[in-house]
Amino acid sequence: MTTENEQTNEMPKVDITPNDLMVIRQVFDASSQAGIFKAQDLTTVGFVYDKVHAIVEGIIAAAKADEESNSSEESKEE
């Protein structure tokens, strides 16, 4: 018996939250500090880490900007 996903060859929807990305970044950092990766893996791991790090920092910056915007709007209303 085949499922709907097998029939259409679609991947199931997976939600990755900002917290998930922060955990991934921490796992990369801890793993590299513990010497888990082989030397030949470091370039690839570093490249992916840099991408995840940039996304996380962008999310954090956007959240701070929203927070500052909301607090300044609240100040104007008072």
KELUM-978781 format. One line per field, with one value per residue: residue number from 1; x, z, y of N, C-alpha, C, CB in turn; residue in one letter. Coordinates in pm, 1 decimal, padded with zeros to 6 digits. Glycine has a CB too. Layout:
BEGIN
num: (NUM / ...);
n.east: (X / ...);
n.up: (Z / ...);
n.north: (Y / ...);
ca.east: (X / ...);
ca.up: (Z / ...);
ca.north: (Y / ...);
c.east: (X / ...);
c.up: (Z / ...);
c.north: (Y / ...);
cb.east: (X / ...);
cb.up: (Z / ...);
cb.north: (Y / ...);
residu: (A / ...);
This chain:
BEGIN
num: (1 / 2 / 3 / 4 / 5 / 6 / 7 / 8 / 9 / 10 / 11 / 12 / 13 / 14 / 15 / 16 / 17 / 18 / 19 / 20 / 21 / 22 / 23 / 24 / 25 / 26 / 27 / 28 / 29 / 30 / 31 / 32 / 33 / 34 / 35 / 36 / 37 / 38 / 39 / 40 / 41 / 42 / 43 / 44 / 45 / 46 / 47 / 48 / 49 / 50 / 51 / 52 / 53 / 54 / 55 / 56 / 57 / 58 / 59 / 60 / 61 / 62 / 63 / 64 / 65 / 66 / 67 / 68 / 69 / 70 / 71 / 72 / 73 / 74 / 75 / 76 / 77 / 78);
n.east: (00084.4 / 00059.0 / 00145.4 / 00008.2 / 00218.4 / 00418.4 / 00308.3 / 00297.4 / 00554.7 / 00632.5 / 00788.9 / 00728.7 / 00581.9 / 00797.7 / 00853.2 / 01084.2 / 01197.2 / 01307.9 / 01436.3 / 01516.0 / 01715.6 / 01900.5 / 01976.6 / 02093.1 / 02313.3 / 02452.1 / 02508.9 / 02683.0 / 02895.8 / 02971.7 / 03036.9 / 03252.2 / 03437.7 / 03479.0 / 03616.4 / 03487.6 / 03449.4 / 03616.5 / 03920.3 / 03887.3 / 03619.2 / 03572.6 / 03560.0 / 03314.8 / 03136.5 / 03187.7 / 03099.2 / 02822.0 / 02762.6 / 02818.1 / 02612.0 / 02380.5 / 02431.6 / 02420.8 / 02150.5 / 02029.0 / 02131.4 / 02015.5 / 01744.3 / 01743.2 / 01819.8 / 01601.7 / 01397.3 / 01475.3 / 01455.3 / 01179.1 / 01089.5 / 01195.0 / 01060.6 / 00795.9 / 00806.9 / 00866.0 / 00638.2 / 00449.5 / 00535.1 / 00475.8 / 00199.8 / 00134.2);
n.up: (00000.0 / -00086.4 / 00026.3 / 00021.4 / -00001.8 / -00116.0 / -00363.4 / -00489.8 / -00468.5 / -00292.0 / -00034.2 / 00315.1 / 00503.3 / 00695.4 / 00980.9 / 01074.5 / 01344.2 / 01471.4 / 01713.7 / 01674.1 / 01482.9 / 01634.7 / 01813.4 / 01636.4 / 01555.5 / 01800.1 / 01835.7 / 01619.3 / 01699.5 / 01953.2 / 01874.3 / 01698.9 / 01875.3 / 02038.2 / 01874.6 / 01698.5 / 01423.1 / 01120.1 / 00968.2 / 00690.8 / 00679.7 / 00788.7 / 00631.7 / 00493.8 / 00710.1 / 00841.1 / 00644.8 / 00635.5 / 00901.4 / 00904.4 / 00737.3 / 00884.6 / 01115.6 / 01016.4 / 00946.7 / 01198.6 / 01337.6 / 01181.1 / 01237.6 / 01510.8 / 01502.8 / 01360.7 / 01540.7 / 01756.0 / 01635.2 / 01584.9 / 01847.9 / 01949.0 / 01782.8 / 01856.0 / 02125.2 / 02097.9 / 01966.6 / 02166.1 / 02350.8 / 02219.0 / 02218.2 / 02478.9);
n.north: (-00117.5 / 00219.3 / 00546.2 / 00880.8 / 01067.3 / 00910.3 / 00858.4 / 01108.6 / 01190.6 / 01388.6 / 01572.7 / 01546.1 / 01816.7 / 02007.5 / 02187.2 / 02422.3 / 02588.9 / 02912.1 / 02857.4 / 02592.3 / 02631.3 / 02772.7 / 02574.4 / 02392.3 / 02543.9 / 02556.9 / 02285.5 / 02236.6 / 02404.1 / 02295.5 / 02035.2 / 02075.1 / 02186.5 / 01968.6 / 01803.9 / 01632.5 / 01633.0 / 01537.7 / 01652.3 / 01693.1 / 01741.7 / 01987.5 / 02223.9 / 02203.5 / 02176.1 / 02417.9 / 02596.9 / 02542.4 / 02599.7 / 02876.4 / 02969.2 / 02895.7 / 03041.3 / 03305.6 / 03320.8 / 03285.6 / 03510.0 / 03709.7 / 03665.5 / 03723.5 / 03994.7 / 04101.0 / 04047.9 / 04209.1 / 04460.2 / 04468.5 / 04461.0 / 04702.1 / 04878.7 / 04830.3 / 04911.9 / 05182.0 / 05269.1 / 05224.9 / 05411.9 / 05649.0 / 05639.3 / 05684.5);
ca.east: (00000.0 / 00139.4 / 00086.3 / -00007.1 / 00350.5 / 00492.1 / 00248.0 / 00329.3 / 00697.6 / 00650.8 / 00843.2 / 00633.7 / 00613.6 / 00874.2 / 00868.7 / 01205.7 / 01177.5 / 01432.9 / 01501.5 / 01582.8 / 01838.9 / 01996.4 / 02027.5 / 02184.2 / 02436.6 / 02521.1 / 02560.2 / 02802.6 / 03001.3 / 03017.2 / 03098.0 / 03384.2 / 03525.5 / 03509.2 / 03695.2 / 03402.4 / 03461.3 / 03747.3 / 03974.9 / 03828.9 / 03479.8 / 03563.1 / 03518.1 / 03170.8 / 03068.7 / 03201.0 / 03013.7 / 02683.8 / 02754.6 / 02810.6 / 02478.5 / 02287.0 / 02463.5 / 02369.1 / 02004.8 / 01995.4 / 02159.8 / 01912.6 / 01620.7 / 01761.6 / 01817.7 / 01463.4 / 01318.9 / 01512.1 / 01398.1 / 01035.0 / 01072.0 / 01220.5 / 00951.7 / 00677.2 / 00822.6 / 00857.4 / 00497.5 / 00381.9 / 00574.4 / 00403.9 / 00059.1 / 00117.2);
ca.up: (00000.0 / -00094.1 / 00088.4 / -00068.4 / -00025.6 / -00208.5 / -00495.3 / -00548.8 / -00446.9 / -00217.3 / 00100.3 / 00414.8 / 00550.6 / 00819.3 / 01031.0 / 01151.1 / 01417.0 / 01503.7 / 01823.4 / 01613.5 / 01419.6 / 01741.6 / 01864.4 / 01533.5 / 01565.9 / 01921.6 / 01812.1 / 01536.2 / 01779.5 / 02052.9 / 01804.7 / 01647.8 / 01990.5 / 02091.7 / 01777.1 / 01638.4 / 01277.9 / 01060.9 / 00904.3 / 00557.8 / 00696.2 / 00851.2 / 00535.8 / 00471.6 / 00836.0 / 00861.9 / 00548.1 / 00682.5 / 01026.5 / 00870.9 / 00685.3 / 00996.8 / 01202.8 / 00953.5 / 00958.8 / 01340.4 / 01369.2 / 01113.4 / 01314.3 / 01635.1 / 01469.1 / 01325.4 / 01664.3 / 01831.5 / 01564.8 / 01613.0 / 01988.9 / 01960.5 / 01713.1 / 01940.8 / 02246.1 / 02061.2 / 01938.8 / 02294.2 / 02412.2 / 02149.7 / 02256.0 / 02616.5);
ca.north: (00000.0 / 00341.4 / 00663.8 / 00994.7 / 01125.5 / 00825.3 / 00870.9 / 01238.4 / 01213.9 / 01511.5 / 01561.5 / 01596.6 / 01950.8 / 02010.6 / 02323.4 / 02448.0 / 02713.6 / 02981.4 / 02785.5 / 02476.4 / 02679.5 / 02805.8 / 02447.0 / 02339.9 / 02622.7 / 02513.1 / 02149.8 / 02251.9 / 02463.8 / 02198.0 / 01921.8 / 02111.9 / 02202.3 / 01836.0 / 01728.8 / 01530.1 / 01634.3 / 01513.1 / 01771.7 / 01712.2 / 01783.1 / 02119.1 / 02326.5 / 02188.2 / 02206.4 / 02561.5 / 02664.8 / 02527.9 / 02675.9 / 03018.4 / 02997.0 / 02888.5 / 03154.7 / 03427.0 / 03317.1 / 03308.2 / 03649.8 / 03788.1 / 03650.1 / 03798.0 / 04137.4 / 04136.7 / 04046.1 / 04329.4 / 04575.4 / 04466.1 / 04496.7 / 04845.8 / 04946.3 / 04819.3 / 04992.6 / 05323.4 / 05295.1 / 05231.7 / 05538.5 / 05754.7 / 05630.5 / 05733.0);
c.east: (00089.1 / 00065.8 / 00077.0 / 00127.4 / 00431.5 / 00437.6 / 00287.5 / 00477.0 / 00724.4 / 00708.0 / 00736.4 / 00678.1 / 00683.7 / 00891.8 / 00996.4 / 01189.0 / 01312.0 / 01508.8 / 01574.7 / 01715.3 / 01944.2 / 02057.3 / 02126.0 / 02318.6 / 02517.5 / 02580.5 / 02685.7 / 02919.9 / 03058.7 / 03088.9 / 03236.8 / 03483.7 / 03567.3 / 03589.7 / 03617.7 / 03424.2 / 03604.4 / 03791.5 / 03909.9 / 03682.9 / 03466.4 / 03517.9 / 03367.6 / 03092.2 / 03073.0 / 03111.7 / 02867.7 / 02664.5 / 02738.8 / 02672.8 / 02375.4 / 02307.3 / 02406.3 / 02216.7 / 01963.1 / 02018.5 / 02058.6 / 01780.4 / 01628.7 / 01754.4 / 01675.8 / 01375.6 / 01348.8 / 01452.2 / 01247.9 / 01007.3 / 01090.8 / 01109.3 / 00824.8 / 00688.6 / 00816.4 / 00713.9 / 00416.9 / 00412.0 / 00497.9 / 00256.0 / 00033.6 / 00125.3);
c.up: (00000.0 / -00028.5 / -00014.1 / -00101.3 / -00123.2 / -00349.9 / -00563.4 / -00537.4 / -00376.4 / -00079.7 / 00198.1 / 00463.6 / 00685.4 / 00859.4 / 01113.8 / 01214.2 / 01437.1 / 01617.2 / 01770.9 / 01551.3 / 01522.5 / 01799.6 / 01765.2 / 01540.3 / 01687.7 / 01905.1 / 01725.8 / 01618.4 / 01878.6 / 01987.1 / 01753.1 / 01761.7 / 02048.0 / 01993.9 / 01708.6 / 01487.7 / 01234.3 / 00988.9 / 00768.9 / 00564.3 / 00740.0 / 00756.5 / 00515.4 / 00595.8 / 00863.1 / 00769.3 / 00593.8 / 00812.5 / 00997.2 / 00818.5 / 00797.4 / 01089.5 / 01145.8 / 00964.2 / 01101.3 / 01377.5 / 01302.3 / 01187.3 / 01443.5 / 01608.8 / 01435.4 / 01449.7 / 01748.3 / 01767.5 / 01589.3 / 01755.6 / 02010.2 / 01895.0 / 01796.7 / 02064.7 / 02213.8 / 02025.7 / 02067.3 / 02364.9 / 02349.7 / 02190.5 / 02394.7 / 02616.7);
c.north: (00124.2 / 00456.3 / 00775.4 / 01057.5 / 01042.8 / 00840.1 / 01001.2 / 01273.8 / 01345.8 / 01481.1 / 01608.3 / 01734.0 / 01941.5 / 02156.5 / 02332.1 / 02585.5 / 02784.3 / 02911.9 / 02662.0 / 02517.7 / 02716.4 / 02678.7 / 02386.3 / 02412.2 / 02578.8 / 02373.6 / 02155.2 / 02302.9 / 02362.9 / 02080.5 / 01955.3 / 02130.9 / 02067.4 / 01751.0 / 01617.9 / 01520.6 / 01605.5 / 01640.0 / 01797.5 / 01756.3 / 01928.2 / 02229.1 / 02322.4 / 02224.8 / 02356.5 / 02641.2 / 02659.7 / 02606.8 / 02824.8 / 03056.7 / 02996.8 / 03007.7 / 03285.0 / 03433.1 / 03349.1 / 03454.0 / 03742.7 / 03783.4 / 03731.6 / 03948.3 / 04183.5 / 04142.1 / 04170.1 / 04453.6 / 04582.9 / 04510.1 / 04646.7 / 04926.3 / 04944.8 / 04906.6 / 05141.6 / 05361.1 / 05307.0 / 05363.4 / 05655.8 / 05757.0 / 05686.6 / 05879.5);
cb.east: (-00096.1 / 00173.1 / 00168.4 / -00099.7 / 00426.3 / 00485.5 / 00097.2 / 00246.8 / 00771.2 / 00518.5 / 00974.9 / 00621.3 / 00485.8 / 01012.9 / 00745.2 / 01335.5 / 01109.0 / 01404.1 / 01398.0 / 01492.6 / 01809.4 / 01927.7 / 01911.4 / 02122.0 / 02404.4 / 02425.3 / 02452.3 / 02775.2 / 02948.7 / 02898.7 / 03009.9 / 03375.4 / 03456.9 / 03380.8 / 03814.9 / 03255.6 / 03415.4 / 03743.6 / 04125.8 / 03839.7 / 03411.3 / 03694.8 / 03590.2 / 03137.9 / 03133.1 / 03344.1 / 03028.9 / 02648.3 / 02880.1 / 02916.7 / 02440.3 / 02304.6 / 02616.6 / 02412.3 / 01949.9 / 02079.4 / 02302.1 / 01893.7 / 01594.2 / 01896.3 / 01912.1 / 01405.5 / 01348.3 / 01664.8 / 01427.4 / 00977.4 / 01170.7 / 01355.3 / 00926.2 / 00654.7 / 00955.2 / 00951.2 / 00439.7 / 00422.8 / 00726.1 / 00417.0 / 00012.5 / 00220.6);
cb.up: (00122.1 / -00240.0 / 00211.1 / -00006.9 / 00104.7 / -00163.9 / -00484.6 / -00483.5 / -00579.0 / -00205.0 / 00116.0 / 00534.2 / 00561.1 / 00803.3 / 01115.4 / 01060.7 / 01553.2 / 01542.0 / 01930.3 / 01507.2 / 01331.1 / 01853.7 / 01891.9 / 01391.9 / 01574.5 / 02040.5 / 01744.5 / 01419.3 / 01853.5 / 02135.5 / 01689.3 / 01563.9 / 02097.9 / 02127.7 / 01843.6 / 01668.1 / 01222.1 / 00963.1 / 00887.7 / 00477.6 / 00796.6 / 00909.5 / 00401.5 / 00429.4 / 00952.9 / 00843.0 / 00408.2 / 00704.2 / 01113.3 / 00767.9 / 00578.3 / 01074.5 / 01221.1 / 00806.0 / 00916.5 / 01432.4 / 01325.5 / 00971.6 / 01346.0 / 01700.8 / 01350.7 / 01224.2 / 01745.4 / 01840.4 / 01413.3 / 01589.1 / 02076.6 / 01897.3 / 01577.3 / 01981.6 / 02315.7 / 01943.1 / 01851.0 / 02381.9 / 02397.5 / 01998.1 / 02249.7 / 02711.4);
cb.north: (-00000.4 / 00376.1 / 00709.0 / 01098.7 / 01139.4 / 00678.9 / 00861.7 / 01345.9 / 01211.2 / 01587.6 / 01644.6 / 01498.2 / 02037.7 / 01938.7 / 02366.3 / 02440.5 / 02686.8 / 03126.7 / 02744.8 / 02410.8 / 02799.7 / 02887.7 / 02348.8 / 02355.2 / 02773.8 / 02514.9 / 02061.2 / 02347.0 / 02586.4 / 02147.1 / 01877.3 / 02239.6 / 02285.7 / 01764.3 / 01670.5 / 01559.4 / 01768.5 / 01391.0 / 01758.2 / 01583.9 / 01693.8 / 02156.2 / 02307.9 / 02045.2 / 02128.7 / 02603.6 / 02601.1 / 02377.6 / 02651.5 / 03053.8 / 02894.4 / 02756.0 / 03167.2 / 03433.5 / 03179.6 / 03215.9 / 03686.6 / 03738.8 / 03500.7 / 03761.4 / 04166.2 / 04035.9 / 03918.0 / 04343.3 / 04567.0 / 04325.8 / 04418.3 / 04881.6 / 04880.9 / 04674.4 / 04959.3 / 05354.4 / 05185.1 / 05114.0 / 05560.0 / 05736.7 / 05487.2 / 05674.8);
residu: (M / T / T / E / N / E / Q / T / N / E / M / P / K / V / D / I / T / P / N / D / L / M / V / I / R / Q / V / F / D / A / S / S / Q / A / G / I / F / K / A / Q / D / L / T / T / V / G / F / V / Y / D / K / V / H / A / I / V / E / G / I / I / A / A / A / K / A / D / E / E / S / N / S / S / E / E / S / K / E / E);
